[in-house]
Amino acid sequence: MASGETREEWVDEAVSNLGDYLAGQRWFHAAQPPLPGEVHVVRAAQLPDTSPALWQVLVGVGDDVYQLILSPRSLSGADGGALPADVDSGGVSARSLIAAVGDVAVHDVLSDPQMALALLESISGGSERAERCRLLNAEQSNTSLIFDDRLILKVFRRLRSGRNPDAEVTSALAATGFANVATPLVEWRDDEFDFAFGQTFLNGGSEGWALALASLRDFYSFHAESPGNGPGEAGGDFGPEAARLGQVTAKMHLHLAQAYPPVPSDDAASTWFALLQSIRVRLAAASDTLGRDLGGLVGGLLERVASLEGPGPAMRVHGDLHLGQVMRTDLGWFVLDFEGEPDRPLSERLAPASPLKDVAGMLRSLHYASRYSLGERDRSEWPQLGSAALAWELRNREEFLAGYEGESGLEVLLPDAYTMSDVMSIYELDKALYELDYELAHRPEWVDIPIDALERLGLPDERGIDDGGALPW
């Protein structure tokens, strides 16, 4: 933990000049770089027992609070001479230098592996030490560091009052005995914020998304040689893994229900009706953007659910479950990252929902994988491979659902059999609209994937998918 509110002169001046640095970080939320004077110190304190000195500095930009871990170093060499081009007097990499204040060079600790080693030891109270550290470059909303390939530390950048959902839920699940989350090892927090969270690093694990794409590539090659056979007969069949993933998802929900008891159906109704209203508003907005009546695609579904009183029992859920949030190791599937969908408000991410929200998220991910894999191929192959992609999705969708629904005790958390299909479809529709907003903003060439989902959800088939009898297997 940070020590008292000691302040040194360099802190305020350095922070006031960090606008360009912040604007260049993927975890910075604002669309425009902050103007001079818009960045200020909220809190600054030196971490105990660190050499060189490390400081936790919380900076404010508008209504947002960001966490920086900084280290002030002398700009003069030991003999008072000039510094080498790449190293300061303490042996710190110049690549981590983000500001200079008089004779003080201010370094970003999370950009320097040696200083990050000292950070881990300090925030763990000495219980965790490491010899090596590396930055996980794929991180966007936070900063993750891997120590000795055995511990991964996620340092939260944009802070919010209260518990961080990932740290809170992962710890709660581990406390119930759920074996499919990485073991919590380090928690750094105070009464207001969660600052960092460390878990066992799943070294050698494979992300579900990567495994699904590998399976699709194998099936396409198999399909070219044996067009009369289905994905279950291909060497890279993902079906057994999809079934196991369904079982793990069901176990996760049962353990979540232990940690966070479900709310009664009546209490969940208001959130459900707010979701339906949100869907209608977002459909109208997307229709205006695209110049196409998207609401007409799913009008029948929305009419059917209008009479539903709610989604059944509602509870704390993962909130953003997809193939990129699960890892396969020799010990089985592990579930990652319980922060929810990053583009949704925190209050919406924490709201109780039917467990079917997570199920729908995984089904949408299976569809995305099948369509994304087509994008890796030449367009001339699409007519031939389109039916293969759909067959792969259908098989793994059904295997995932079979694994999920086969878990004992789950029935008390789900709506009745008469409404389950419609509730599932609404959560798939909600996810598809979320995807559509993202693609319109970041990857407009991908908008056909969520639009395809809307078209399918408007079909009368109970799965929202109609193969039209066109598949040869």
N, C-alpha and C positions, 0 to 999 in steps of 0.2 A: 504494500500500500504506500501511497505517497505520504510524506511527512507533512509538517505544518505549512502554512501559507507564506513561507519565506519567498521573497521576491528579489531578483537581481536586476540591475539596470538594463541588461541586454534583452530581457524578455519582451517588454512592451515595444521597444523599437524594432526588434526582429520581427515580431508578429505583425506589426503595422505594415511591414514591407513584403508580406508573404502572399499578396493577392495573386500574382502571376503563378507562383508555385502551386497554390491551391487550385487555381483554374486548370492547371495541367494534370490534376489527379483524377483518375476514373471514379473515385469515391466522392468527389465534390459534387454537390447536388445542383447548384445554381446553373442556369443556362449561360450567364455572362460572367466574366471575371469581376471580382469585387473591386470597387473603386477605392482609391486611397482614403483611409479613415473608416472604411466599412468593416475592417477586420480588427477585432479587439480581444484582449485577454479576458476570459471568464474566470479562469483559475489556473494557478501555476504552482507547482511544488516539486522539490527535488526528491527523487526516489532514494530510499535508504540503502546503504551498503553497496554502492556502485562505484567502480573506478574504471574508466573516467566517470565523471558526474553525469547522471541521466536525469532529465526533467520531464515530468508529465505536464503538458500545457494544453488546456482546453480553450479553444478560440471560438468566438462568436461571429457569425456572418448572418445578419438579419435575425430570423428566428431560429436558425440552426446552430448547433454546437458541434464542433469537430475536435477529435483528439489527435494531438501530435506528441511524439516522444522525441525530445531534442537533447542534444549534447553540446554545450559551449566549450570551445577549445581555443587556446592561444594561437593567434596568427603568426607569432614569431617562433623561429626554430629555437632549439635549446641554447645555441650560442648567439641568439639575437639576429641571425642572418636570414636570408630569404628561404622560403619553403621550397621543397621539390615540387615539380609540376603536379604530381598525383597523390601526395601524402602530406598531412600536416604534422606538427611536432609530436603528436601522440600516436602516429602511425595509422590514423584514420583515413580511409579512402576519400579522396576529394570528390568522388562521384556523389557522396552523400551530403555535400555542402549545399545549403539552401539559402543562407543569408550571412552577411558580415556586418558586425556592429563594432566600429572602432577597432580594437585589437582582438575581438572575439569572433571566431568562425563558428557558426551555428550549423550543426549537422542533424540530418534526419536519421535517427537511430535505426529505424526499420529498413533503411537502405544499406546498412553496414552489418554484415554477419557477426563480426566480433563484438560490436556493441549490443547486438540483439542477444548474444549469449548472456551478457550481464543483465539484460532486462529480464530474461526468463528466471534467472536465479533470484533477482530481487523480488519480483511479484509473486513468486512461489514461496517466499520466506526461506529460501535455501533448500527446499525439498526437491527441487528439480534442477539439475545441472546438465550441460551438454558440452560436447567438444566441437560440433559442427552445426552450422545453420545455413539454410538456403531459403530464398523467397519463392513462394508459389506464384508464378507470374499470371496464372489464369484468374486470380481473384479480381473482383471489380468493386463491389460495394464495401469491402473491408480489406484488411491486409493479413495474409496468412503466411506464417513462417514454419518451416519444418526443421526440427532439431534431431540430429542423429538418426534420421529416418525412423523414429519411434514415437515422436510427439509432434502434433500440429497445433500451433497456437494461432487462433484467429483474434486479431486486434481490431476492435470495433472503431470505426472512424467517425461516422455521423451518429452522435449519441442522442438517445431519447430517455426521458425520465422513466424509471421503472425497469423491470427486468427485460433483458434482451430475450426474445422468444426462443432463439436457438439454444442459448445457455440454459434457460429455465426448463424448457421441455426435455432437452436431452438429459439433464440431471434428474428430472422427475421420472423419466422412463427408466433410467439406469437404477434408480432407487426402488422401482417396482420389480426389478429383476428381468426386464426386457433385455435379451441378449444380443439384439441386432442393432445396437448403437455403439459407437466407439466409446470406450471407457473414459469418463471425465477425469482429468488429472490436475488441472489448474483453473481456478476461478479468481478473477481480479475484479473487484467491484466495491462500491461503497453504498451508502443508503440511498443515493440518488441515481447512479448510473452503473451499468455493467461496462467494464473497460476491455476485458479480454477473457477468452475461454480456451482452454487447452484440452485436447483429447489424444488418445492413442492414435497414431498415424497408421492407416490401413496400408502398409507397405506391400506392394505387389498386387493390390486389388485392381479390378477392371471396372470402369464405369459402365452402367447398364446401357447407356446410349451407344457406346463404342461396341459392346457385345451385340446389340441389336443390329447395327449397321453391318458388322462382320457376318452375321447370320443371313442378312438379306443379300449380301454380295455372293455368299456361297450358294444361296438358293437360286439366284439368277444364273449362275454358271451351271448348276444342276438342271435347272429348267430348260436351258438351251440344249442340253444333251438328252434330257428325258422329259419332254413337255407334257406327258400324260401323268406325271407324278406330282404329288402335293408337297408342301413344305415339311410335313412330318416325316417324309422319307429322305430328306436331304441330310447330308452329314453335319451341317451346321445348324440343325433344327434348334430354334430358341424355345420351343414349346415347353419342355420340362423346366427351363429356367423361369419362364413366365408363370407357370403353375406355382413354383416355389416362391416366386416374388409375391404372388397373390396370397399365399399362406402367411408370409412375413407381414404383409400389409394388414391382414386380419388380426394377427397377434399384436401388432402395433396398436390397433384400435382398441383391443381388449385391455392392453396395459394403459393406454391413454385414459380409458374409462375408469381405471383404478385411481390414477393420479388426479384426474379432473372429472368428477362425477357428471354424467349427462344431465342436461336441464330437461324439465318436462316438455312434452310436445307443445303444450299451450304457450310456454315461454319462448319457444323457438319460432312461433308463428310470425311474430313481428319482423324478425330478421328474414324469414322466408319471403314475406310480401315485399319487403324492401328490395330483396334480390330481384324479384319479378319486375318490379317497377324500374329498377336499374337496367335490366335487360331491355325493356321496351325503349327506354331513353337512349341507350347505346345503339340499339338497332336503328333507331331513327337518325342518329348522328352519323353512323357509318353509311346509311343509305344516302344521305345528303352528300357525303364525301365521295362516294363511288358513283352516284347518279343511278342507283339501282335499288329496287324495293326489296331489301333483305328481310324485312318483317313479313312479307308475303311468303317467303320460303318456309317459315316456321310458324305461320299463323295457326295451323291446326294443333300443334303442340301447345302453344300458349293458351288456346281455347280450352284444351283438355285440363290443363293444370289450374285454370282459373278457379275451379271449384274445390281444389285441394285445400285443406285446412292448414297444412304445413308439411314439412319433410319428414315427420316422425321425430324420434329422439334426436337431439342435437348435442354436440360436445366439442371439446377442443380437438382439432384435427391437425394434420401436418400442414395443409393449406397450399402447398405447391409441389405435390408429389408427381414426379415424372422420371424418366429413365436417366436423366442427368443427376438425380438426387439419390441414387442408390448405387452401391458398390458391391461387386461380387468378389469374395475372397475364398480361400480354401475352407473357411469356416462357414460360408454361406453368404447370404445377402445382408448388407448393412444399410440402414437408412440415414441420410445426411440432412443437415440444414433445415431446421424447423422455423426459420424466420418468416416464411410465407412469401407470397408474390411481392417483389420489391416495389412495383409500381402502384400497389394498392395502399390506402391509408392504414396505419397500424391498427386503428380501432376496427376496421373491416377484417383485417387479418386475424385478429384475436376473437372475433365473434364466433360463438358456437355454431356449428354446421353439422349436417348429416355426414357420417363417415363416407357416404357415397361421393362427396366432393373429392376426396382423395382418389377413390376408385376411378371417377371420371377423369381426373388429371392423368392417371396412368394410361387409360384408354386413349386419350387424346395424344399422348406421347407415342404410343404404338402407331397411330395413324401418321403422325409427323415423321417418324422414322421411315415408314414405308414410302412416303412421298419424297422425303429428302433423298433417299437412296436412288430414286428415279432421276433426281436432279444431278446425280453424279454420272449418269450415263448420257450418251449421245441421244438427242431427241428422236433420231430415227429408230431407236430401240423402244421408245415408250409404248407404241401400240402393242408390241409383242410382250413387253414386261409389265404393262399395267395390270393385267389380270393376275400375274404372279405376285405383284406388290399387294394387291387386295387379298389374295389367298393367304399370304403371310400374315397380314394384319388380322384377318378373321380367325385364323388358327390361334394366334397368340392372345388375342382378345378373349376368346373362349377359354383358353387354358388359364389365363390370369383370373377370370371370373370363377372358374371351377375351383381353383386353389383357394380363392378368397371365400367363396360361399361354403366351402367344405369345412371351415374351421368351427369347431364346436363352441357354442355360447354366443356367437355373433348375432343371432337373430334378435336379441333384446335391444340391439343398437340400431336396427334397420327398420325402415317403414314396412308396412304390410305388403304382401305379395301383389296386391291389386294396384298399388301406387308406385312400387319400386322402380319400374321401368321409366315412368314419367319423371320421377324425382331425379333419377340418373341422367335422363336426357336434358333436364334443365341445367344441371351442373356441367354437362358437356357443352351446352350452349353458352353458358357463362364463360367457360374456359376458352371456347372458340372466339368469343367476342374480345376477350382479353388478348388473345393471340393476334386477332385482326388489328386491334389498336397498335400493338407492338410492330407488326409488319408494316403497317401504313407509315409509322414513324421512322422505322429503321431499315426495313428490307421490303420495299414495295413490290419487288419481283416475286415475293413469296406469298402474296395475299391470296393466291388461289387455294392454298392449303386450308386456311380456316374457312374460306367461302365454300369449299367442297364439303367441309364438316356441316355448315349450315344447310346446304342442299340435302345432305343425307339425313340430318335430323328432322327434316320436313317430310321424309318418306314414311309411309304407314307401317313398314316393317318394324317390329318391336326393338330391333337392335339399332334402328336408324341407318341400316345398311341394306341395300338391295343388290345382290349380285346378278339378278335378272336371269339366273340359270345359265350364265355365260361361262362359268368356270368349268373346265373339263374334268375336274376331280371331285 
